[in-house]
Amino acid sequence: MPEVVSSSHTAQRRWAGDQLVTASYDGSVRVLDVGASPAAFRLALSDEGAEFSALDVAPDGATAFLGDKDGCLTVADLRADGRAAPAAEASLHDKKVNTLHVRGPGAPRATARMTGVWSG
């Protein structure tokens, strides 16, 4: 039996140091700090209107970049609790964001049905 279980369906998972960050279609972002005792998932963001389909995490592990089914990019502070609002949001286009990749000092890259690159 695993030591820590998340009961929500996750769309994306990313490791950031000792943290496992998950994003779900229900608009939740959870963080598991494997170095904590006891280890448990902590809700970092809950956005009921979002259906997150893509995720990447800044190299410092403090910021999540999330894409959703409507082509929006959401930036979230992973140090916040589940009541926190997204730090920033932007509409990239009108199609689902399939992948996100962070390069350099937190500049997100996103792809969708039609390939596009956005630099921040």
Biopython code that builds the backbone (N, CA, C, O; Angstrom):
import numpy as np
from Bio.PDB.StructureBuilder import StructureBuilder

atoms = [
    (1, "MET", "N", (0.845, -1.183, 0.000)),
    (1, "MET", "CA", (0.000, 0.000, 0.000)),
    (1, "MET", "C", (0.888, 1.244, 0.000)),
    (1, "MET", "O", (1.820, 1.332, 0.800)),
    (2, "PRO", "N", (0.613, 2.207, -0.886)),
    (2, "PRO", "CA", (1.412, 3.439, -0.903)),
    (2, "PRO", "C", (1.253, 4.230, 0.393)),
    (2, "PRO", "O", (0.230, 4.134, 1.071)),
    (3, "GLU", "N", (2.268, 5.002, 0.724)),
    (3, "GLU", "CA", (2.216, 5.809, 1.938)),
    (3, "GLU", "C", (1.312, 7.022, 1.775)),
    (3, "GLU", "O", (0.666, 7.442, 2.735)),
    (4, "VAL", "N", (1.255, 7.595, 0.564)),
    (4, "VAL", "CA", (0.447, 8.788, 0.304)),
    (4, "VAL", "C", (-0.397, 8.529, -0.937)),
    (4, "VAL", "O", (0.111, 8.069, -1.960)),
    (5, "VAL", "N", (-1.685, 8.825, -0.839)),
    (5, "VAL", "CA", (-2.600, 8.595, -1.948)),
    (5, "VAL", "C", (-3.366, 9.882, -2.237)),
    (5, "VAL", "O", (-3.824, 10.559, -1.317)),
    (6, "SER", "N", (-3.503, 10.214, -3.515)),
    (6, "SER", "CA", (-4.357, 11.314, -3.938)),
    (6, "SER", "C", (-5.569, 10.703, -4.614)),
    (6, "SER", "O", (-5.425, 9.898, -5.534)),
    (7, "SER", "N", (-6.763, 11.076, -4.171)),
    (7, "SER", "CA", (-7.976, 10.482, -4.722)),
    (7, "SER", "C", (-8.504, 11.224, -5.944)),
    (7, "SER", "O", (-9.432, 10.741, -6.593)),
    (8, "SER", "N", (-7.942, 12.378, -6.274)),
    (8, "SER", "CA", (-8.420, 13.122, -7.440)),
    (8, "SER", "C", (-7.698, 12.651, -8.695)),
    (8, "SER", "O", (-6.539, 12.238, -8.647)),
    (9, "HIS", "N", (-8.403, 12.721, -9.814)),
    (9, "HIS", "CA", (-7.805, 12.352, -11.095)),
    (9, "HIS", "C", (-6.870, 13.481, -11.526)),
    (9, "HIS", "O", (-7.286, 14.637, -11.602)),
    (10, "THR", "N", (-5.637, 13.159, -11.801)),
    (10, "THR", "CA", (-4.678, 14.194, -12.199)),
    (10, "THR", "C", (-4.490, 14.193, -13.712)),
    (10, "THR", "O", (-4.385, 13.140, -14.340)),
    (11, "ALA", "N", (-4.451, 15.394, -14.280)),
    (11, "ALA", "CA", (-4.218, 15.550, -15.706)),
    (11, "ALA", "C", (-2.725, 15.597, -15.999)),
    (11, "ALA", "O", (-2.266, 15.084, -17.019)),
    (12, "GLN", "N", (-1.969, 16.217, -15.092)),
    (12, "GLN", "CA", (-0.531, 16.387, -15.277)),
    (12, "GLN", "C", (0.185, 16.268, -13.932)),
    (12, "GLN", "O", (-0.375, 16.581, -12.881)),
    (13, "ARG", "N", (1.438, 15.806, -13.992)),
    (13, "ARG", "CA", (2.288, 15.711, -12.802)),
    (13, "ARG", "C", (3.682, 16.182, -13.171)),
    (13, "ARG", "O", (4.180, 15.890, -14.258)),
    (14, "ARG", "N", (4.307, 16.912, -12.262)),
    (14, "ARG", "CA", (5.683, 17.371, -12.475)),
    (14, "ARG", "C", (6.438, 17.326, -11.153)),
    (14, "ARG", "O", (5.891, 17.653, -10.100)),
    (15, "TRP", "N", (7.694, 16.919, -11.222)),
    (15, "TRP", "CA", (8.588, 16.977, -10.062)),
    (15, "TRP", "C", (9.293, 18.318, -10.063)),
    (15, "TRP", "O", (9.726, 18.800, -11.110)),
    (16, "ALA", "N", (9.408, 18.917, -8.899)),
    (16, "ALA", "CA", (10.169, 20.153, -8.705)),
    (16, "ALA", "C", (10.952, 19.970, -7.415)),
    (16, "ALA", "O", (10.445, 20.245, -6.327)),
    (17, "GLY", "N", (12.181, 19.507, -7.538)),
    (17, "GLY", "CA", (12.968, 19.202, -6.346)),
    (17, "GLY", "C", (12.328, 18.067, -5.573)),
    (17, "GLY", "O", (12.102, 16.991, -6.127)),
    (18, "ASP", "N", (12.032, 18.289, -4.299)),
    (18, "ASP", "CA", (11.392, 17.275, -3.456)),
    (18, "ASP", "C", (9.870, 17.372, -3.466)),
    (18, "ASP", "O", (9.203, 16.786, -2.614)),
    (19, "GLN", "N", (9.320, 18.113, -4.430)),
    (19, "GLN", "CA", (7.874, 18.280, -4.506)),
    (19, "GLN", "C", (7.319, 17.608, -5.763)),
    (19, "GLN", "O", (7.901, 17.698, -6.843)),
    (20, "LEU", "N", (6.190, 16.939, -5.597)),
    (20, "LEU", "CA", (5.418, 16.452, -6.726)),
    (20, "LEU", "C", (4.209, 17.374, -6.842)),
    (20, "LEU", "O", (3.422, 17.497, -5.904)),
    (21, "VAL", "N", (4.066, 18.023, -8.004)),
    (21, "VAL", "CA", (2.962, 18.958, -8.233)),
    (21, "VAL", "C", (1.994, 18.292, -9.206)),
    (21, "VAL", "O", (2.413, 17.757, -10.232)),
    (22, "THR", "N", (0.694, 18.324, -8.885)),
    (22, "THR", "CA", (-0.315, 17.746, -9.762)),
    (22, "THR", "C", (-1.356, 18.800, -10.118)),
    (22, "THR", "O", (-1.684, 19.663, -9.304)),
    (23, "ALA", "N", (-1.871, 18.721, -11.342)),
    (23, "ALA", "CA", (-2.967, 19.578, -11.798)),
    (23, "ALA", "C", (-4.075, 18.659, -12.281)),
    (23, "ALA", "O", (-3.815, 17.622, -12.891)),
    (24, "SER", "N", (-5.322, 19.049, -12.001)),
    (24, "SER", "CA", (-6.457, 18.187, -12.307)),
    (24, "SER", "C", (-7.496, 18.893, -13.162)),
    (24, "SER", "O", (-7.543, 20.121, -13.236)),
    (25, "TYR", "N", (-8.329, 18.079, -13.806)),
    (25, "TYR", "CA", (-9.422, 18.605, -14.618)),
    (25, "TYR", "C", (-10.470, 19.307, -13.765)),
    (25, "TYR", "O", (-11.285, 20.063, -14.293)),
    (26, "ASP", "N", (-10.464, 19.069, -12.449)),
    (26, "ASP", "CA", (-11.431, 19.735, -11.568)),
    (26, "ASP", "C", (-10.950, 21.121, -11.120)),
    (26, "ASP", "O", (-11.592, 21.753, -10.281)),
    (27, "GLY", "N", (-9.827, 21.598, -11.670)),
    (27, "GLY", "CA", (-9.320, 22.926, -11.348)),
    (27, "GLY", "C", (-8.461, 22.991, -10.100)),
    (27, "GLY", "O", (-8.193, 24.076, -9.583)),
    (28, "SER", "N", (-8.031, 21.843, -9.615)),
    (28, "SER", "CA", (-7.201, 21.847, -8.408)),
    (28, "SER", "C", (-5.732, 21.608, -8.743)),
    (28, "SER", "O", (-5.393, 20.904, -9.695)),
    (29, "VAL", "N", (-4.873, 22.218, -7.929)),
    (29, "VAL", "CA", (-3.434, 22.014, -8.004)),
    (29, "VAL", "C", (-3.003, 21.591, -6.606)),
    (29, "VAL", "O", (-3.277, 22.279, -5.623)),
    (30, "ARG", "N", (-2.325, 20.451, -6.533)),
    (30, "ARG", "CA", (-1.880, 19.929, -5.240)),
    (30, "ARG", "C", (-0.371, 19.750, -5.244)),
    (30, "ARG", "O", (0.244, 19.527, -6.286)),
    (31, "VAL", "N", (0.215, 19.854, -4.046)),
    (31, "VAL", "CA", (1.663, 19.721, -3.889)),
    (31, "VAL", "C", (1.932, 18.667, -2.824)),
    (31, "VAL", "O", (1.360, 18.707, -1.735)),
    (32, "LEU", "N", (2.807, 17.729, -3.150)),
    (32, "LEU", "CA", (3.266, 16.730, -2.195)),
    (32, "LEU", "C", (4.738, 16.994, -1.927)),
    (32, "LEU", "O", (5.567, 16.884, -2.830)),
    (33, "ASP", "N", (5.062, 17.342, -0.690)),
    (33, "ASP", "CA", (6.450, 17.529, -0.276)),
    (33, "ASP", "C", (6.911, 16.203, 0.313)),
    (33, "ASP", "O", (6.533, 15.846, 1.429)),
    (34, "VAL", "N", (7.737, 15.469, -0.448)),
    (34, "VAL", "CA", (8.137, 14.136, -0.003)),
    (34, "VAL", "C", (9.098, 14.193, 1.173)),
    (34, "VAL", "O", (9.326, 13.181, 1.836)),
    (35, "GLY", "N", (9.668, 15.372, 1.441)),
    (35, "GLY", "CA", (10.571, 15.517, 2.575)),
    (35, "GLY", "C", (9.850, 15.825, 3.878)),
    (35, "GLY", "O", (10.456, 15.764, 4.948)),
    (36, "ALA", "N", (8.571, 16.154, 3.803)),
    (36, "ALA", "CA", (7.801, 16.500, 5.005)),
    (36, "ALA", "C", (7.401, 15.233, 5.752)),
    (36, "ALA", "O", (7.315, 14.147, 5.180)),
    (37, "SER", "N", (7.165, 15.405, 7.017)),
    (37, "SER", "CA", (6.730, 14.276, 7.831)),
    (37, "SER", "C", (5.517, 14.696, 8.656)),
    (37, "SER", "O", (5.647, 15.592, 9.490)),
    (38, "PRO", "N", (4.372, 14.108, 8.469)),
    (38, "PRO", "CA", (4.108, 13.070, 7.462)),
    (38, "PRO", "C", (3.877, 13.684, 6.097)),
    (38, "PRO", "O", (3.432, 14.827, 5.987)),
    (39, "ALA", "N", (4.179, 12.923, 5.055)),
    (39, "ALA", "CA", (3.966, 13.392, 3.686)),
    (39, "ALA", "C", (2.471, 13.376, 3.389)),
    (39, "ALA", "O", (1.785, 12.398, 3.686)),
    (40, "ALA", "N", (1.967, 14.461, 2.802)),
    (40, "ALA", "CA", (0.554, 14.556, 2.452)),
    (40, "ALA", "C", (0.383, 15.570, 1.339)),
    (40, "ALA", "O", (1.151, 16.527, 1.242)),
    (41, "PHE", "N", (-0.614, 15.366, 0.504)),
    (41, "PHE", "CA", (-0.917, 16.342, -0.527)),
    (41, "PHE", "C", (-1.546, 17.573, 0.106)),
    (41, "PHE", "O", (-2.414, 17.466, 0.972)),
    (42, "ARG", "N", (-1.095, 18.753, -0.341)),
    (42, "ARG", "CA", (-1.629, 20.029, 0.132)),
    (42, "ARG", "C", (-2.254, 20.734, -1.059)),
    (42, "ARG", "O", (-1.648, 20.811, -2.128)),
    (43, "LEU", "N", (-3.468, 21.249, -0.879)),
    (43, "LEU", "CA", (-4.147, 21.981, -1.933)),
    (43, "LEU", "C", (-3.516, 23.364, -2.066)),
    (43, "LEU", "O", (-3.551, 24.153, -1.122)),
    (44, "ALA", "N", (-2.939, 23.663, -3.235)),
    (44, "ALA", "CA", (-2.300, 24.961, -3.468)),
    (44, "ALA", "C", (-3.234, 25.923, -4.194)),
    (44, "ALA", "O", (-3.151, 27.135, -3.995)),
    (45, "LEU", "N", (-4.128, 25.390, -5.039)),
    (45, "LEU", "CA", (-5.046, 26.234, -5.805)),
    (45, "LEU", "C", (-6.296, 25.434, -6.106)),
    (45, "LEU", "O", (-6.222, 24.251, -6.437)),
    (46, "SER", "N", (-7.435, 26.079, -5.992)),
    (46, "SER", "CA", (-8.703, 25.474, -6.385)),
    (46, "SER", "C", (-9.461, 26.491, -7.225)),
    (46, "SER", "O", (-9.898, 27.523, -6.717)),
    (47, "ASP", "N", (-9.616, 26.199, -8.505)),
    (47, "ASP", "CA", (-10.304, 27.088, -9.440)),
    (47, "ASP", "C", (-11.394, 26.268, -10.120)),
    (47, "ASP", "O", (-11.145, 25.612, -11.132)),
    (48, "GLU", "N", (-12.600, 26.309, -9.563)),
    (48, "GLU", "CA", (-13.682, 25.453, -10.044)),
    (48, "GLU", "C", (-14.045, 25.694, -11.499)),
    (48, "GLU", "O", (-14.592, 24.799, -12.143)),
    (49, "GLY", "N", (-13.763, 26.862, -12.031)),
    (49, "GLY", "CA", (-14.083, 27.164, -13.424)),
    (49, "GLY", "C", (-13.069, 26.641, -14.418)),
    (49, "GLY", "O", (-13.322, 26.654, -15.622)),
    (50, "ALA", "N", (-11.921, 26.179, -13.934)),
    (50, "ALA", "CA", (-10.846, 25.734, -14.827)),
    (50, "ALA", "C", (-10.843, 24.219, -14.966)),
    (50, "ALA", "O", (-11.228, 23.500, -14.044)),
    (51, "GLU", "N", (-10.411, 23.748, -16.111)),
    (51, "GLU", "CA", (-10.136, 22.327, -16.330)),
    (51, "GLU", "C", (-8.698, 22.243, -16.819)),
    (51, "GLU", "O", (-8.439, 22.294, -18.021)),
    (52, "PHE", "N", (-7.752, 22.111, -15.869)),
    (52, "PHE", "CA", (-6.343, 22.155, -16.217)),
    (52, "PHE", "C", (-5.936, 20.928, -17.019)),
    (52, "PHE", "O", (-6.204, 19.794, -16.622)),
    (53, "SER", "N", (-5.286, 21.171, -18.153)),
    (53, "SER", "CA", (-4.864, 20.098, -19.048)),
    (53, "SER", "C", (-3.357, 20.076, -19.261)),
    (53, "SER", "O", (-2.829, 19.129, -19.845)),
    (54, "ALA", "N", (-2.661, 21.105, -18.797)),
    (54, "ALA", "CA", (-1.208, 21.183, -18.974)),
    (54, "ALA", "C", (-0.592, 21.840, -17.746)),
    (54, "ALA", "O", (-1.217, 22.680, -17.098)),
    (55, "LEU", "N", (0.633, 21.451, -17.436)),
    (55, "LEU", "CA", (1.310, 21.949, -16.237)),
    (55, "LEU", "C", (2.810, 21.935, -16.441)),
    (55, "LEU", "O", (3.366, 21.012, -17.037)),
    (56, "ASP", "N", (3.451, 22.966, -15.941)),
    (56, "ASP", "CA", (4.886, 22.940, -15.725)),
    (56, "ASP", "C", (5.168, 23.786, -14.500)),
    (56, "ASP", "O", (4.344, 24.606, -14.096)),
    (57, "VAL", "N", (6.326, 23.587, -13.915)),
    (57, "VAL", "CA", (6.694, 24.255, -12.668)),
    (57, "VAL", "C", (8.024, 24.962, -12.882)),
    (57, "VAL", "O", (8.940, 24.416, -13.497)),
    (58, "ALA", "N", (8.120, 26.199, -12.361)),
    (58, "ALA", "CA", (9.371, 26.961, -12.448)),
    (58, "ALA", "C", (10.477, 26.196, -11.736)),
    (58, "ALA", "O", (10.206, 25.428, -10.813)),
    (59, "PRO", "N", (11.719, 26.399, -12.155)),
    (59, "PRO", "CA", (12.840, 25.674, -11.552)),
    (59, "PRO", "C", (12.938, 25.818, -10.036)),
    (59, "PRO", "O", (13.423, 24.906, -9.366)),
    (60, "ASP", "N", (12.487, 26.945, -9.480)),
    (60, "ASP", "CA", (12.562, 27.112, -8.021)),
    (60, "ASP", "C", (11.438, 26.394, -7.282)),
    (60, "ASP", "O", (11.440, 26.356, -6.052)),
    (61, "GLY", "N", (10.477, 25.825, -8.012)),
    (61, "GLY", "CA", (9.391, 25.073, -7.396)),
    (61, "GLY", "C", (8.306, 25.924, -6.768)),
    (61, "GLY", "O", (7.390, 25.381, -6.150)),
    (62, "ALA", "N", (8.376, 27.235, -6.904)),
    (62, "ALA", "CA", (7.414, 28.113, -6.235)),
    (62, "ALA", "C", (6.250, 28.523, -7.129)),
    (62, "ALA", "O", (5.229, 28.986, -6.622)),
    (63, "THR", "N", (6.376, 28.366, -8.442)),
    (63, "THR", "CA", (5.367, 28.852, -9.367)),
    (63, "THR", "C", (4.944, 27.747, -10.327)),
    (63, "THR", "O", (5.782, 27.042, -10.889)),
    (64, "ALA", "N", (3.620, 27.605, -10.508)),
    (64, "ALA", "CA", (3.079, 26.660, -11.479)),
    (64, "ALA", "C", (2.516, 27.427, -12.669)),
    (64, "ALA", "O", (1.894, 28.476, -12.502)),
    (65, "PHE", "N", (2.734, 26.904, -13.861)),
    (65, "PHE", "CA", (2.158, 27.424, -15.091)),
    (65, "PHE", "C", (1.156, 26.382, -15.565)),
    (65, "PHE", "O", (1.520, 25.225, -15.777)),
    (66, "LEU", "N", (-0.106, 26.779, -15.733)),
    (66, "LEU", "CA", (-1.182, 25.843, -16.023)),
    (66, "LEU", "C", (-1.909, 26.250, -17.294)),
    (66, "LEU", "O", (-2.212, 27.426, -17.492)),
    (67, "GLY", "N", (-2.190, 25.277, -18.155)),
    (67, "GLY", "CA", (-2.995, 25.511, -19.339)),
    (67, "GLY", "C", (-4.320, 24.805, -19.177)),
    (67, "GLY", "O", (-4.399, 23.785, -18.492)),
    (68, "ASP", "N", (-5.374, 25.336, -19.804)),
    (68, "ASP", "CA", (-6.679, 24.698, -19.657)),
    (68, "ASP", "C", (-7.344, 24.430, -20.994)),
    (68, "ASP", "O", (-6.784, 24.720, -22.051)),
    (69, "LYS", "N", (-8.551, 23.872, -20.933)),
    (69, "LYS", "CA", (-9.279, 23.456, -22.128)),
    (69, "LYS", "C", (-9.720, 24.620, -22.997)),
    (69, "LYS", "O", (-10.042, 24.427, -24.169)),
    (70, "ASP", "N", (-9.741, 25.826, -22.443)),
    (70, "ASP", "CA", (-10.192, 27.002, -23.170)),
    (70, "ASP", "C", (-9.057, 27.838, -23.740)),
    (70, "ASP", "O", (-9.304, 28.926, -24.262)),
    (71, "GLY", "N", (-7.815, 27.358, -23.655)),
    (71, "GLY", "CA", (-6.674, 28.080, -24.208)),
    (71, "GLY", "C", (-6.100, 29.142, -23.291)),
    (71, "GLY", "O", (-5.381, 30.031, -23.747)),
    (72, "CYS", "N", (-6.405, 29.062, -22.006)),
    (72, "CYS", "CA", (-5.912, 30.046, -21.041)),
    (72, "CYS", "C", (-4.665, 29.544, -20.326)),
    (72, "CYS", "O", (-4.501, 28.347, -20.092)),
    (73, "LEU", "N", (-3.805, 30.472, -19.990)),
    (73, "LEU", "CA", (-2.615, 30.215, -19.180)),
    (73, "LEU", "C", (-2.856, 30.833, -17.812)),
    (73, "LEU", "O", (-3.214, 32.006, -17.710)),
    (74, "THR", "N", (-2.660, 30.048, -16.764)),
    (74, "THR", "CA", (-2.793, 30.521, -15.389)),
    (74, "THR", "C", (-1.459, 30.360, -14.701)),
    (74, "THR", "O", (-0.803, 29.328, -14.845)),
    (75, "VAL", "N", (-1.051, 31.368, -13.957)),
    (75, "VAL", "CA", (0.173, 31.316, -13.161)),
    (75, "VAL", "C", (-0.258, 31.287, -11.698)),
    (75, "VAL", "O", (-1.040, 32.128, -11.255)),
    (76, "ALA", "N", (0.260, 30.310, -10.951)),
    (76, "ALA", "CA", (-0.146, 30.140, -9.556)),
    (76, "ALA", "C", (1.059, 30.041, -8.641)),
    (76, "ALA", "O", (2.069, 29.428, -8.986)),
    (77, "ASP", "N", (0.942, 30.649, -7.474)),
    (77, "ASP", "CA", (1.970, 30.574, -6.430)),
    (77, "ASP", "C", (1.742, 29.292, -5.646)),
    (77, "ASP", "O", (0.732, 29.162, -4.955)),
    (78, "LEU", "N", (2.663, 28.348, -5.742)),
    (78, "LEU", "CA", (2.504, 27.054, -5.075)),
    (78, "LEU", "C", (2.683, 27.136, -3.562)),
    (78, "LEU", "O", (2.390, 26.174, -2.852)),
    (79, "ARG", "N", (3.158, 28.268, -3.066)),
    (79, "ARG", "CA", (3.315, 28.426, -1.615)),
    (79, "ARG", "C", (2.012, 28.825, -0.954)),
    (79, "ARG", "O", (1.912, 28.809, 0.273)),
    (80, "ALA", "N", (1.005, 29.185, -1.751)),
    (80, "ALA", "CA", (-0.286, 29.627, -1.213)),
    (80, "ALA", "C", (-1.141, 28.420, -0.843)),
    (80, "ALA", "O", (-0.902, 27.301, -1.294)),
    (81, "ASP", "N", (-2.147, 28.682, -0.005)),
    (81, "ASP", "CA", (-3.080, 27.602, 0.320)),
    (81, "ASP", "C", (-4.192, 27.576, -0.723)),
    (81, "ASP", "O", (-4.216, 28.424, -1.616)),
    (82, "GLY", "N", (-5.100, 26.632, -0.629)),
    (82, "GLY", "CA", (-6.134, 26.412, -1.632)),
    (82, "GLY", "C", (-7.105, 27.553, -1.819)),
    (82, "GLY", "O", (-7.855, 27.553, -2.795)),
    (83, "ARG", "N", (-7.126, 28.522, -0.930)),
    (83, "ARG", "CA", (-8.037, 29.660, -1.064)),
    (83, "ARG", "C", (-7.430, 30.782, -1.894)),
    (83, "ARG", "O", (-8.109, 31.769, -2.180)),
    (84, "ALA", "N", (-6.186, 30.656, -2.281)),
    (84, "ALA", "CA", (-5.503, 31.728, -3.010)),
    (84, "ALA", "C", (-6.039, 31.825, -4.438)),
    (84, "ALA", "O", (-6.412, 30.820, -5.043)),
    (85, "ALA", "N", (-6.071, 33.030, -4.958)),
    (85, "ALA", "CA", (-6.458, 33.258, -6.351)),
    (85, "ALA", "C", (-5.225, 33.083, -7.230)),
    (85, "ALA", "O", (-4.100, 33.234, -6.753)),
    (86, "PRO", "N", (-5.426, 32.765, -8.512)),
    (86, "PRO", "CA", (-4.278, 32.700, -9.413)),
    (86, "PRO", "C", (-3.515, 34.024, -9.419)),
    (86, "PRO", "O", (-4.117, 35.091, -9.308)),
    (87, "ALA", "N", (-2.195, 33.953, -9.548)),
    (87, "ALA", "CA", (-1.361, 35.164, -9.562)),
    (87, "ALA", "C", (-1.542, 35.949, -10.858)),
    (87, "ALA", "O", (-1.457, 37.177, -10.861)),
    (88, "ALA", "N", (-1.791, 35.239, -11.959)),
    (88, "ALA", "CA", (-1.984, 35.893, -13.256)),
    (88, "ALA", "C", (-2.700, 34.928, -14.189)),
    (88, "ALA", "O", (-2.586, 33.710, -14.053)),
    (89, "GLU", "N", (-3.439, 35.493, -15.139)),
    (89, "GLU", "CA", (-4.118, 34.693, -16.152)),
    (89, "GLU", "C", (-4.036, 35.409, -17.488)),
    (89, "GLU", "O", (-4.040, 36.638, -17.546)),
    (90, "ALA", "N", (-3.960, 34.628, -18.566)),
    (90, "ALA", "CA", (-3.928, 35.202, -19.909)),
    (90, "ALA", "C", (-4.585, 34.221, -20.872)),
    (90, "ALA", "O", (-4.417, 33.009, -20.744)),
    (91, "SER", "N", (-5.323, 34.744, -21.824)),
    (91, "SER", "CA", (-5.923, 33.919, -22.858)),
    (91, "SER", "C", (-4.933, 33.829, -24.018)),
    (91, "SER", "O", (-4.580, 34.844, -24.618)),
    (92, "LEU", "N", (-4.483, 32.606, -24.332)),
    (92, "LEU", "CA", (-3.513, 32.417, -25.404)),
    (92, "LEU", "C", (-4.204, 32.275, -26.752)),
    (92, "LEU", "O", (-3.760, 32.852, -27.745)),
    (93, "HIS", "N", (-5.287, 31.510, -26.790)),
    (93, "HIS", "CA", (-6.058, 31.266, -28.008)),
    (93, "HIS", "C", (-7.345, 30.563, -27.612)),
    (93, "HIS", "O", (-7.645, 30.483, -26.421)),
    (94, "ASP", "N", (-8.120, 30.049, -28.567)),
    (94, "ASP", "CA", (-9.413, 29.446, -28.235)),
    (94, "ASP", "C", (-9.402, 27.921, -28.269)),
    (94, "ASP", "O", (-10.470, 27.313, -28.347)),
    (95, "LYS", "N", (-8.256, 27.293, -28.215)),
    (95, "LYS", "CA", (-8.147, 25.832, -28.210)),
    (95, "LYS", "C", (-7.475, 25.365, -26.919)),
    (95, "LYS", "O", (-6.796, 26.139, -26.244)),
    (96, "LYS", "N", (-7.673, 24.111, -26.593)),
    (96, "LYS", "CA", (-7.094, 23.496, -25.404)),
    (96, "LYS", "C", (-5.562, 23.593, -25.434)),
    (96, "LYS", "O", (-4.941, 23.390, -26.478)),
    (97, "VAL", "N", (-4.971, 23.900, -24.294)),
    (97, "VAL", "CA", (-3.511, 23.885, -24.152)),
    (97, "VAL", "C", (-3.119, 22.456, -23.792)),
    (97, "VAL", "O", (-3.536, 21.935, -22.757)),
    (98, "ASN", "N", (-2.323, 21.827, -24.642)),
    (98, "ASN", "CA", (-1.938, 20.433, -24.434)),
    (98, "ASN", "C", (-0.655, 20.275, -23.632)),
    (98, "ASN", "O", (-0.543, 19.356, -22.821)),
    (99, "THR", "N", (0.313, 21.158, -23.849)),
    (99, "THR", "CA", (1.579, 21.062, -23.138)),
    (99, "THR", "C", (2.101, 22.448, -22.789)),
    (99, "THR", "O", (1.832, 23.429, -23.483)),
    (100, "LEU", "N", (2.838, 22.502, -21.716)),
    (100, "LEU", "CA", (3.559, 23.713, -21.311)),
    (100, "LEU", "C", (4.960, 23.292, -20.940)),
    (100, "LEU", "O", (5.174, 22.206, -20.400)),
    (101, "HIS", "N", (5.916, 24.159, -21.231)),
    (101, "HIS", "CA", (7.292, 23.875, -20.844)),
    (101, "HIS", "C", (7.960, 25.176, -20.428)),
    (101, "HIS", "O", (7.923, 26.161, -21.166)),
    (102, "VAL", "N", (8.565, 25.184, -19.259)),
    (102, "VAL", "CA", (9.235, 26.371, -18.735)),
    (102, "VAL", "C", (10.723, 26.259, -19.035)),
    (102, "VAL", "O", (11.353, 25.237, -18.761)),
    (103, "ARG", "N", (11.269, 27.324, -19.602)),
    (103, "ARG", "CA", (12.703, 27.391, -19.893)),
    (103, "ARG", "C", (13.250, 28.669, -19.292)),
    (103, "ARG", "O", (12.550, 29.677, -19.201)),
    (104, "GLY", "N", (14.489, 28.620, -18.890)),
    (104, "GLY", "CA", (15.135, 29.830, -18.381)),
    (104, "GLY", "C", (14.469, 30.338, -17.123)),
    (104, "GLY", "O", (13.962, 29.545, -16.329)),
    (105, "PRO", "N", (14.460, 31.633, -16.928)),
    (105, "PRO", "CA", (13.952, 32.200, -15.674)),
    (105, "PRO", "C", (12.429, 32.292, -15.634)),
    (105, "PRO", "O", (11.882, 33.366, -15.383)),
    (106, "GLY", "N", (11.732, 31.162, -15.882)),
    (106, "GLY", "CA", (10.287, 31.137, -15.741)),
    (106, "GLY", "C", (9.500, 31.563, -16.961)),
    (106, "GLY", "O", (8.334, 31.934, -16.829)),
    (107, "ALA", "N", (10.093, 31.523, -18.146)),
    (107, "ALA", "CA", (9.367, 31.903, -19.362)),
    (107, "ALA", "C", (8.615, 30.685, -19.892)),
    (107, "ALA", "O", (9.250, 29.721, -20.318)),
    (108, "PRO", "N", (7.265, 30.701, -19.878)),
    (108, "PRO", "CA", (6.516, 29.515, -20.319)),
    (108, "PRO", "C", (6.458, 29.406, -21.835)),
    (108, "PRO", "O", (6.466, 30.411, -22.546)),
    (109, "ARG", "N", (6.401, 28.187, -22.311)),
    (109, "ARG", "CA", (6.158, 27.886, -23.717)),
    (109, "ARG", "C", (4.918, 27.004, -23.735)),
    (109, "ARG", "O", (4.758, 26.155, -22.859)),
    (110, "ALA", "N", (4.038, 27.187, -24.711)),
    (110, "ALA", "CA", (2.808, 26.405, -24.765)),
    (110, "ALA", "C", (2.558, 25.926, -26.182)),
    (110, "ALA", "O", (2.909, 26.606, -27.146)),
    (111, "THR", "N", (1.947, 24.746, -26.307)),
    (111, "THR", "CA", (1.527, 24.254, -27.608)),
    (111, "THR", "C", (0.076, 23.808, -27.506)),
    (111, "THR", "O", (-0.408, 23.449, -26.432)),
    (112, "ALA", "N", (-0.594, 23.837, -28.623)),
    (112, "ALA", "CA", (-1.987, 23.413, -28.686)),
    (112, "ALA", "C", (-2.201, 22.707, -30.019)),
    (112, "ALA", "O", (-1.242, 22.240, -30.633)),
    (113, "ARG", "N", (-3.425, 22.628, -30.465)),
    (113, "ARG", "CA", (-3.731, 21.962, -31.723)),
    (113, "ARG", "C", (-2.899, 22.531, -32.863)),
    (113, "ARG", "O", (-2.336, 21.788, -33.667)),
    (114, "MET", "N", (-2.828, 23.827, -32.923)),
    (114, "MET", "CA", (-1.918, 24.496, -33.844)),
    (114, "MET", "C", (-0.708, 24.892, -33.019)),
    (114, "MET", "O", (-0.861, 25.459, -31.937)),
    (115, "THR", "N", (0.467, 24.611, -33.497)),
    (115, "THR", "CA", (1.657, 24.911, -32.708)),
    (115, "THR", "C", (1.893, 26.404, -32.650)),
    (115, "THR", "O", (1.887, 27.097, -33.668)),
    (116, "GLY", "N", (2.099, 26.879, -31.442)),
    (116, "GLY", "CA", (2.418, 28.281, -31.235)),
    (116, "GLY", "C", (3.399, 28.393, -30.083)),
    (116, "GLY", "O", (3.386, 27.575, -29.163)),
    (117, "VAL", "N", (4.222, 29.378, -30.136)),
    (117, "VAL", "CA", (5.192, 29.590, -29.061)),
    (117, "VAL", "C", (4.973, 30.995, -28.521)),
    (117, "VAL", "O", (4.963, 31.969, -29.273)),
    (118, "TRP", "N", (4.799, 31.085, -27.226)),
    (118, "TRP", "CA", (4.644, 32.363, -26.558)),
    (118, "TRP", "C", (5.809, 32.549, -25.629)),
    (118, "TRP", "O", (6.171, 31.629, -24.894)),
    (119, "SER", "N", (6.395, 33.705, -25.645)),
    (119, "SER", "CA", (7.534, 33.983, -24.794)),
    (119, "SER", "C", (7.163, 35.134, -23.874)),
    (119, "SER", "O", (6.612, 36.146, -24.308)),
    (120, "GLY", "N", (7.481, 34.956, -22.567)),
    (120, "GLY", "CA", (7.091, 35.971, -21.594)),
    (120, "GLY", "C", (8.238, 36.763, -21.072)),
    (120, "GLY", "O", (8.048, 37.654, -20.244)),
]
sb = StructureBuilder()
sb.init_structure("model")
sb.init_model(0)
sb.init_chain("A")
sb.init_seg("    ")
for serial, (resi, resn, name, xyz) in enumerate(atoms, 1):
    if name == "N":
        sb.init_residue(resn, " ", resi, " ")
    sb.init_atom(name, np.array(xyz, "f"), 0.0, 1.0, " ", f" {name:<3s}", serial, name[0])
structure = sb.get_structure()
